[in-house]
Amino acid sequence: MEDSFTPTESAFTDLIASENHIGLIRDWREVIFHTLFAKKRHDLELPVLLPIEDGRCFIGSPDPVAARAAIKDFSFDEELDIFVKPVPLGELARNAFLLGAWLCWTGSKVIMNTSLMHLIGMKAIKQEPSGQERLYQAKIHELQNPGGLVEIIKAQSWVISTVSGDSATEVAREDLIFDDRGLVVFGPGLGPKGGAKNRSDLSAEEQALFDWWAEPLYDYAALKEGSERENGADENAKSVDTYVPAPAIVDEEHLRSFYDLERAVHNQIMPDATKLQLEVIEDQVIPEVEEQDSDELLRVDGRRFRILFADHPEWSLPLGGDGLTMTDYTEEVWLPKEPGVHEVPEHLRLRLTRAIAWVLFWHGRDPGKPAHLVLGQFEGVKPFCPDNMNRIFVPDATDGRFPALACMPCGAQQVPVLVHGEVPEGYVCEVLEECRVPASDLPRGLVGRDSLLVNGSVPFVSMCAFLVVPVAAIEFPVEWYTGIRTSNTQLISDFEYYLAKQGLSDQAKLDVQSSKDPSGIAGVFWACAGFMAFIFLLMVLYGI
């Protein structure tokens, strides 16, 4: 940074207004922000995290005087020793982004949101010996290596672009890099898809960048643990884990890694039925069972379903599909008919926990990518009609072996499926990835084969996601259940993001419904809320 550069509010906002992202990274990552810290014990110092709207915010400023003056603007626990500590903005941004926090520039009207934290904290510019600048963008991973000498292997995926002036012009390369300090992770040219690198393969400057992104985050869990120790609550904390693995149709000797992930989903997402609610929503839906001689998709009275979380009201988990019509209900269907909020049946919680774990487990096979889930991902935990079986399949409430990850070989393709149960015709399966299978490659003995074909093939996911497959056509490849994969921590974080996104989508729908009746109480409430949100957004800088 040039000596003439002065870190002022106007210099910062001018770069944002001009969308000069390269300038923000180049000029501001090393700027010192004097940040409010709290000292709980002699060995524990952490930046203050203050609530703002629905999030949390670090407090700091390039001006130490403004930072110190901010201490008296807030009230703090008397046990905390509040002080100001200089920290580079890039370091604050890295922690803020990975912890889901923002940064409030005290003494100004600037609030740095998630996009800014990602830009400044997870991107960097380095100059090659030739003088050419490169833009590095990183994602952080931890990979499980069950059965190996090291259980957790740290890794990062990088996108490296050429920089010209104030813009990134083209992607030069993409790397998945493993931390091989103290061990050999992969030999030359090896890795999950032949494109992995070891940290030792990097230049000295790139190794330093890798090490910086790999540094531990501010440990707020330690602050909580300290309080629990002081209150004598550590014994209660040990009793939180109530997970008991259910039997599986896969050989259990290969499921160590899966059971670890299912335990994490159980404890962190679906701990017990008392903290979950099943919302039954009255709506017009398409019948699951098609009527003969009917080519029209007529909507009729029905019910849709979603899971609500008592500890996380901002989360929402739709159970997928278009719901059940009132005529689809039978004596076997265990879902409630009455609209409203109901208790979650324990067998539904267990089945849903296993379904979530298997879907995340499958996504975790590709360590360089986040787990991408789609709306409707968990339709298979409730009653539904497979595309080649014109009757409702009701998952067996007493059979905890399902769902289970399996393979449906189709010619050269190994199509991943979740097996949701068994009927006389075979296994009831859900295809997990979009693919097109020619008629000649479909499993032999497939019921209703011709009804699934479109121009000589089956377009799974785009048209068909559920089908009954002969038991003999389903395999359980050992290599699908073992080996290196994305860490449970990362997968759970990806899933929590999915739940929050579904919650925002549901809230947006409620806002639309409320806007249709602006004279009602709900309309007045949301009008006020919208006005307050507008005032707040005037303070928040977007556009990154």
ABEGO torsion letter per residue (X at the ends): XBAABBBBAAAAAAAAAAGBAAAAAAAAAABBBBBBBBBABAABBBBBBBBBEABBBBBBBABAAAAAAAAAABBBBAABBBBBBBBBAAAAAAAAAAAGBBBBBBGBABBBBAAAAAAAAABBBBBBAAGBBBBBBBBBBBBBBBGBABABBBBBBBBBBBBBEABBABBABBBBBBBABGBBABBBGBEAAGABBBAAABBAAAAAAAAAAABBBBBAAAAAAAAAAAAGAAAAAAAABABBBBBBABBAAAAAAAAAAAAAAAAAABABAAABBBBBBBBBBBBABBBBGBABBBBBBBBBBBBBBAABAABBBBAEEAEBBAAABBAABABBABBEBBBBBAAAAAAAAAAAAAAAAAAAABAABBBBBBBGAAAAABBBBBAABBBBBBBBAABAAOBBBBBBBBEABBBBBBBAEBBAAEBBBBBABBBBBBAAABBBGBBGAAAABBGGBBBBGAABABBBBBAAABBBBAAAABEBBBBAAAAAAAAAAAAAAAAAAAAAAAAAAAAABAABAAAAAAAAAAAAAAAAAAABBBGX
